[in-house]
């Protein structure tokens, strides 16, 4: 007999599911960093070349592409994206329910 495994449906945000603080910001930063890493890869840039374009160091680029995002602010990630000739669109809309706080959503 196979033991029964409990499964819990995801909220759509792994950081929230893990109970980490600021889960929406963490998810947004992860998605933004993924867009940066994708742009770097598509251009065939080395980390050193990317660092020059982004105005940072190669170790910071390494942190970024490996998901070590604690030292990166959203503003810094926005600057990196614009340095890579990416546009950023920010839209502010009412929350789905006025009883719930608003959310930060990133669509890449």
C-alpha atoms as an extended CHARMM CRD file, in Angstrom:
* protein
*
       108  EXT
         1         1  UNK       CA              0.0000000000        0.0000000000        0.0000000000  PROA      1               0.0000000000
         2         2  UNK       CA              1.3560000000        3.4090000000       -1.0270000000  PROA      2               0.0000000000
         3         3  UNK       CA              1.3540000000        6.0290000000        1.7320000000  PROA      3               0.0000000000
         4         4  UNK       CA             -0.9970000000        8.9270000000        1.1630000000  PROA      4               0.0000000000
         5         5  UNK       CA              0.7640000000       12.1890000000        0.3050000000  PROA      5               0.0000000000
         6         6  UNK       CA             -0.8940000000       15.4460000000        1.2510000000  PROA      6               0.0000000000
         7         7  UNK       CA             -0.8170000000       18.0870000000       -1.4440000000  PROA      7               0.0000000000
         8         8  UNK       CA             -1.5220000000       21.7450000000       -0.8960000000  PROA      8               0.0000000000
         9         9  UNK       CA             -2.4570000000       23.9830000000       -3.8300000000  PROA      9               0.0000000000
        10        10  UNK       CA             -0.0410000000       26.8550000000       -4.4210000000  PROA      10              0.0000000000
        11        11  UNK       CA             -1.1080000000       30.4490000000       -4.0310000000  PROA      11              0.0000000000
        12        12  UNK       CA              0.8700000000       31.2310000000       -7.1780000000  PROA      12              0.0000000000
        13        13  UNK       CA              3.6640000000       32.8050000000       -5.1340000000  PROA      13              0.0000000000
        14        14  UNK       CA              6.2260000000       30.3540000000       -3.7940000000  PROA      14              0.0000000000
        15        15  UNK       CA              7.5440000000       32.9760000000       -1.3640000000  PROA      15              0.0000000000
        16        16  UNK       CA              4.0920000000       33.3610000000        0.1970000000  PROA      16              0.0000000000
        17        17  UNK       CA              3.6530000000       29.5940000000        0.2720000000  PROA      17              0.0000000000
        18        18  UNK       CA              6.9220000000       29.3240000000        2.2200000000  PROA      18              0.0000000000
        19        19  UNK       CA              5.7920000000       32.0230000000        4.6650000000  PROA      19              0.0000000000
        20        20  UNK       CA              8.6650000000       34.3620000000        3.8180000000  PROA      20              0.0000000000
        21        21  UNK       CA              8.3690000000       38.0780000000        4.5820000000  PROA      21              0.0000000000
        22        22  UNK       CA              7.4580000000       40.4510000000        1.7320000000  PROA      22              0.0000000000
        23        23  UNK       CA              6.4990000000       37.6560000000       -0.6620000000  PROA      23              0.0000000000
        24        24  UNK       CA              5.1170000000       39.9230000000       -3.4000000000  PROA      24              0.0000000000
        25        25  UNK       CA              8.2820000000       42.0250000000       -3.5060000000  PROA      25              0.0000000000
        26        26  UNK       CA             10.3980000000       38.8620000000       -3.5740000000  PROA      26              0.0000000000
        27        27  UNK       CA              8.3870000000       37.4690000000       -6.4780000000  PROA      27              0.0000000000
        28        28  UNK       CA              8.5480000000       40.7840000000       -8.3610000000  PROA      28              0.0000000000
        29        29  UNK       CA             12.3270000000       40.9500000000       -7.9160000000  PROA      29              0.0000000000
        30        30  UNK       CA             12.6800000000       37.3390000000       -9.0630000000  PROA      30              0.0000000000
        31        31  UNK       CA             10.6700000000       38.0200000000      -12.2170000000  PROA      31              0.0000000000
        32        32  UNK       CA             12.5800000000       41.2280000000      -12.9620000000  PROA      32              0.0000000000
        33        33  UNK       CA             15.9280000000       39.5040000000      -12.4650000000  PROA      33              0.0000000000
        34        34  UNK       CA             14.8070000000       36.7160000000      -14.7780000000  PROA      34              0.0000000000
        35        35  UNK       CA             14.0110000000       39.3210000000      -17.4650000000  PROA      35              0.0000000000
        36        36  UNK       CA             17.4800000000       40.8370000000      -17.0030000000  PROA      36              0.0000000000
        37        37  UNK       CA             19.1900000000       37.4430000000      -17.2090000000  PROA      37              0.0000000000
        38        38  UNK       CA             17.1790000000       36.6130000000      -20.3400000000  PROA      38              0.0000000000
        39        39  UNK       CA             18.1980000000       39.8900000000      -22.0140000000  PROA      39              0.0000000000
        40        40  UNK       CA             21.8620000000       39.2750000000      -21.1350000000  PROA      40              0.0000000000
        41        41  UNK       CA             21.7030000000       35.7360000000      -22.5380000000  PROA      41              0.0000000000
        42        42  UNK       CA             19.8610000000       36.7730000000      -25.7120000000  PROA      42              0.0000000000
        43        43  UNK       CA             22.5700000000       39.3620000000      -26.4070000000  PROA      43              0.0000000000
        44        44  UNK       CA             25.2850000000       36.7750000000      -25.8360000000  PROA      44              0.0000000000
        45        45  UNK       CA             26.9580000000       38.9420000000      -23.2030000000  PROA      45              0.0000000000
        46        46  UNK       CA             29.4510000000       37.6730000000      -20.6890000000  PROA      46              0.0000000000
        47        47  UNK       CA             28.8410000000       38.6630000000      -17.0850000000  PROA      47              0.0000000000
        48        48  UNK       CA             31.7270000000       41.1330000000      -17.3470000000  PROA      48              0.0000000000
        49        49  UNK       CA             30.2100000000       42.7330000000      -20.4620000000  PROA      49              0.0000000000
        50        50  UNK       CA             26.8020000000       42.8770000000      -18.7950000000  PROA      50              0.0000000000
        51        51  UNK       CA             28.3590000000       44.4780000000      -15.7190000000  PROA      51              0.0000000000
        52        52  UNK       CA             29.8180000000       47.2570000000      -17.8740000000  PROA      52              0.0000000000
        53        53  UNK       CA             26.4420000000       47.9450000000      -19.4950000000  PROA      53              0.0000000000
        54        54  UNK       CA             24.6340000000       47.8250000000      -16.1430000000  PROA      54              0.0000000000
        55        55  UNK       CA             27.2070000000       49.9730000000      -14.3560000000  PROA      55              0.0000000000
        56        56  UNK       CA             27.9660000000       47.3280000000      -11.7510000000  PROA      56              0.0000000000
        57        57  UNK       CA             30.4680000000       44.5510000000      -11.0930000000  PROA      57              0.0000000000
        58        58  UNK       CA             30.6650000000       41.0240000000      -12.4670000000  PROA      58              0.0000000000
        59        59  UNK       CA             30.0680000000       39.5010000000       -8.9950000000  PROA      59              0.0000000000
        60        60  UNK       CA             26.8150000000       41.5190000000       -8.7520000000  PROA      60              0.0000000000
        61        61  UNK       CA             25.7320000000       40.2000000000      -12.1590000000  PROA      61              0.0000000000
        62        62  UNK       CA             26.5520000000       36.6900000000      -10.9450000000  PROA      62              0.0000000000
        63        63  UNK       CA             24.3940000000       37.2480000000       -7.8430000000  PROA      63              0.0000000000
        64        64  UNK       CA             21.5850000000       38.5460000000      -10.0250000000  PROA      64              0.0000000000
        65        65  UNK       CA             21.5060000000       35.6140000000      -12.4370000000  PROA      65              0.0000000000
        66        66  UNK       CA             21.8230000000       33.0840000000       -9.5880000000  PROA      66              0.0000000000
        67        67  UNK       CA             18.8500000000       34.5870000000       -7.7460000000  PROA      67              0.0000000000
        68        68  UNK       CA             20.7510000000       36.0950000000       -4.8140000000  PROA      68              0.0000000000
        69        69  UNK       CA             18.5900000000       39.2020000000       -4.7840000000  PROA      69              0.0000000000
        70        70  UNK       CA             18.7270000000       40.4510000000       -1.1840000000  PROA      70              0.0000000000
        71        71  UNK       CA             21.0860000000       43.3210000000       -2.0520000000  PROA      71              0.0000000000
        72        72  UNK       CA             19.0350000000       44.5020000000       -5.0590000000  PROA      72              0.0000000000
        73        73  UNK       CA             16.2610000000       47.0760000000       -4.7960000000  PROA      73              0.0000000000
        74        74  UNK       CA             13.3950000000       47.2590000000       -7.2500000000  PROA      74              0.0000000000
        75        75  UNK       CA             14.7480000000       50.6390000000       -8.3850000000  PROA      75              0.0000000000
        76        76  UNK       CA             18.1290000000       49.1040000000       -9.1590000000  PROA      76              0.0000000000
        77        77  UNK       CA             16.5170000000       46.2930000000      -11.1530000000  PROA      77              0.0000000000
        78        78  UNK       CA             14.5020000000       48.9200000000      -13.0760000000  PROA      78              0.0000000000
        79        79  UNK       CA             17.7580000000       50.7780000000      -13.8920000000  PROA      79              0.0000000000
        80        80  UNK       CA             19.3280000000       47.5510000000      -15.1280000000  PROA      80              0.0000000000
        81        81  UNK       CA             16.3590000000       46.8350000000      -17.3810000000  PROA      81              0.0000000000
        82        82  UNK       CA             16.4150000000       50.3100000000      -18.9130000000  PROA      82              0.0000000000
        83        83  UNK       CA             20.2040000000       50.0420000000      -19.4090000000  PROA      83              0.0000000000
        84        84  UNK       CA             19.4260000000       46.9100000000      -21.4510000000  PROA      84              0.0000000000
        85        85  UNK       CA             16.9880000000       48.9610000000      -23.5920000000  PROA      85              0.0000000000
        86        86  UNK       CA             13.9280000000       47.4510000000      -21.9570000000  PROA      86              0.0000000000
        87        87  UNK       CA             10.7800000000       49.4800000000      -21.3020000000  PROA      87              0.0000000000
        88        88  UNK       CA              9.0220000000       49.2080000000      -17.9520000000  PROA      88              0.0000000000
        89        89  UNK       CA              5.2770000000       49.8080000000      -17.7740000000  PROA      89              0.0000000000
        90        90  UNK       CA              3.7640000000       50.5350000000      -14.3740000000  PROA      90              0.0000000000
        91        91  UNK       CA             -0.0150000000       50.4770000000      -13.9910000000  PROA      91              0.0000000000
        92        92  UNK       CA             -1.9410000000       51.3090000000      -10.8390000000  PROA      92              0.0000000000
        93        93  UNK       CA             -5.4270000000       49.8190000000      -10.6530000000  PROA      93              0.0000000000
        94        94  UNK       CA             -7.9480000000       49.1720000000       -7.8850000000  PROA      94              0.0000000000
        95        95  UNK       CA             -7.5280000000       45.8920000000       -6.0220000000  PROA      95              0.0000000000
        96        96  UNK       CA             -9.8880000000       43.0520000000       -6.8740000000  PROA      96              0.0000000000
        97        97  UNK       CA            -11.5310000000       43.5070000000       -3.4840000000  PROA      97              0.0000000000
        98        98  UNK       CA            -11.5880000000       46.6430000000       -1.3650000000  PROA      98              0.0000000000
        99        99  UNK       CA            -11.4860000000       44.3550000000        1.6870000000  PROA      99              0.0000000000
       100       100  UNK       CA             -8.0120000000       43.1210000000        0.7210000000  PROA      100             0.0000000000
       101       101  UNK       CA             -4.7580000000       45.0750000000        0.4730000000  PROA      101             0.0000000000
       102       102  UNK       CA             -3.3870000000       45.7630000000       -3.0030000000  PROA      102             0.0000000000
       103       103  UNK       CA             -0.6840000000       43.6050000000       -4.5500000000  PROA      103             0.0000000000
       104       104  UNK       CA              2.5020000000       44.0970000000       -6.5250000000  PROA      104             0.0000000000
       105       105  UNK       CA              2.3100000000       42.2050000000       -9.8090000000  PROA      105             0.0000000000
       106       106  UNK       CA              5.0040000000       41.8450000000      -12.4880000000  PROA      106             0.0000000000
       107       107  UNK       CA              4.1380000000       40.6360000000      -15.9610000000  PROA      107             0.0000000000
       108       108  UNK       CA              7.2220000000       39.9110000000      -18.0910000000  PROA      108             0.0000000000
